[in-house]
Amino acid sequence: MPALIPTLLKVMAQVSRVCGFETASSFPPDHIHARTRWRGAYFDIASDRKPEQIERAMCEALANTPSLFELIENPTPRMQLTLVAAIESRMRRSSNMPDDLAVLLIKAYASPHTMEAIPGMRDAIEQGARDGDMQECIGVLLGFIRARPSFVDGDIIDSGAPLRLVR
């Protein structure tokens, strides 16, 4: 009988997740981005959603409030591109630099498990971080972003279609 209780609790937890009674805080274990974790209370994503729906909801939240990026561990490339779009937008539209958002991206790349969203971004961050000066690292990252063509044509989050580069 005592062995039945843990089994019963495990089954109840699985049923709760499948029915969407819980808030998701990661992708399913067999998903390509299984290492991506976030604080579920800030995103309120039902656990019964498909991974594509989860990522879309996360990107929508990041597009509206880029500072939420701080609550994500090992963000997906699409989440990173959403933050890069916010950085680009700030660089184009305002006189203040998006240093706070750049720091979030730099911190995400501290993990070796964070997949590189843009070829060369990890190298740019590591190059800037060599001296240990965060301002230098921010400058190198923003220079890297500024030197490339705009990453997004329209909205990253729309329709789930592949991203289109703007030339």
C-alpha positions in Angstrom: 0.0 0.0 0.0 2.8 2.6 0.8 4.2 2.1 -2.7 0.9 2.9 -4.2 0.8 6.5 -2.8 3.9 7.8 -4.8 2.5 6.1 -7.9 -0.9 7.7 -7.4 0.6 11.1 -6.8 2.7 10.8 -10.0 -0.4 9.8 -12.0 -2.4 12.7 -10.5 0.4 15.2 -11.4 0.5 13.9 -14.9 -3.3 14.2 -15.3 -3.2 17.7 -13.9 -0.6 18.7 -16.4 -2.4 17.1 -19.4 -5.6 18.8 -18.4 -4.0 22.2 -18.2 -4.6 22.7 -14.5 -0.9 23.7 -13.9 1.1 26.6 -15.2 3.9 25.5 -17.5 7.4 26.5 -16.5 9.3 24.6 -19.2 8.9 22.8 -22.5 8.2 19.0 -22.4 11.2 16.9 -21.6 11.5 15.5 -25.1 11.4 18.9 -26.8 14.4 20.5 -28.5 14.3 23.3 -26.0 13.7 21.2 -23.0 16.4 23.1 -21.1 14.5 26.3 -21.4 12.9 27.2 -18.1 10.9 30.2 -16.9 9.0 31.4 -13.9 5.5 30.2 -14.6 3.8 32.7 -12.4 4.9 35.5 -14.6 3.8 34.0 -17.9 0.7 32.0 -16.9 0.8 29.4 -19.7 -1.4 26.4 -19.3 0.5 23.1 -19.1 -1.7 21.5 -21.8 -0.5 23.8 -24.6 1.7 22.5 -27.4 5.3 23.7 -27.5 4.7 26.0 -30.5 1.9 27.6 -28.6 4.0 28.0 -25.5 6.8 29.6 -27.4 4.4 32.0 -29.2 2.9 33.0 -25.9 6.3 33.6 -24.4 7.4 35.7 -27.4 4.2 37.7 -27.2 4.9 38.4 -23.5 8.5 39.4 -24.3 7.4 41.7 -27.1 5.1 43.5 -24.7 7.5 43.5 -21.7 11.1 42.8 -22.8 12.3 42.9 -19.2 10.6 39.5 -18.6 13.5 38.0 -20.5 15.4 38.0 -17.2 13.0 35.3 -15.9 14.0 32.8 -18.7 16.8 30.4 -18.4 18.3 29.2 -21.7 15.9 31.2 -23.9 15.1 29.8 -27.4 16.4 31.5 -30.5 13.0 32.9 -31.2 12.8 34.4 -27.7 16.2 35.9 -28.2 15.1 37.4 -31.6 12.1 38.9 -29.9 14.5 40.7 -27.5 16.8 41.7 -30.3 13.8 43.3 -32.1 13.0 45.2 -28.9 16.7 46.3 -28.7 16.6 47.4 -32.4 13.4 49.3 -31.8 14.8 51.2 -28.9 18.0 52.0 -30.8 15.9 53.4 -33.7 13.2 55.3 -31.8 14.8 56.8 -28.7 18.0 58.6 -27.7 18.6 56.3 -24.7 20.5 53.1 -25.5 18.9 49.8 -24.6 21.7 48.8 -22.2 19.3 47.1 -19.8 18.0 44.8 -22.5 21.5 44.1 -23.8 22.6 43.0 -20.3 19.7 40.5 -20.2 20.9 39.0 -23.5 24.5 38.9 -22.3 23.5 37.1 -19.1 21.5 34.5 -21.1 24.7 33.7 -23.1 26.5 32.9 -19.9 25.0 29.5 -20.1 26.6 27.1 -22.6 23.2 25.6 -23.2 21.7 28.8 -24.7 21.4 28.2 -28.4 22.8 31.0 -30.6 20.0 32.8 -32.3 22.2 34.8 -34.7 25.4 33.4 -36.1 28.3 35.2 -34.4 26.4 36.6 -31.4 28.0 34.4 -28.9 31.5 35.3 -30.3 30.6 39.0 -30.1 29.5 38.7 -26.5 32.6 36.7 -25.5 34.8 39.2 -27.3 33.2 42.1 -25.4 33.4 40.2 -22.1 37.1 39.4 -22.3 38.1 42.5 -20.2 35.3 41.8 -17.7 33.9 45.3 -18.3 30.1 45.1 -18.8 29.9 48.4 -20.6 32.4 47.2 -23.1 30.4 44.0 -23.6 27.2 46.0 -24.1 28.9 48.2 -26.6 30.2 45.2 -28.6 26.8 43.5 -28.6 24.9 46.7 -29.6 27.5 47.2 -32.4 27.0 43.7 -33.6 23.2 44.2 -33.7 23.6 47.6 -35.3 26.0 46.3 -38.0 23.5 43.6 -39.3 20.5 44.2 -41.4 17.3 44.4 -39.4 16.3 40.9 -38.4 12.6 41.2 -38.6 10.2 42.2 -41.4 7.0 42.9 -39.5 6.2 41.0 -36.3 8.3 38.1 -35.1 5.3 36.5 -33.5 2.8 36.7 -36.4 1.5 33.4 -37.9 4.4 31.2 -36.8 5.9 31.6 -40.3 9.6 31.5 -40.6 11.4 34.7 -40.0 12.2 36.8 -43.0 15.4 38.9 -43.3 15.1 42.4 -44.4 17.8 43.6 -46.8 
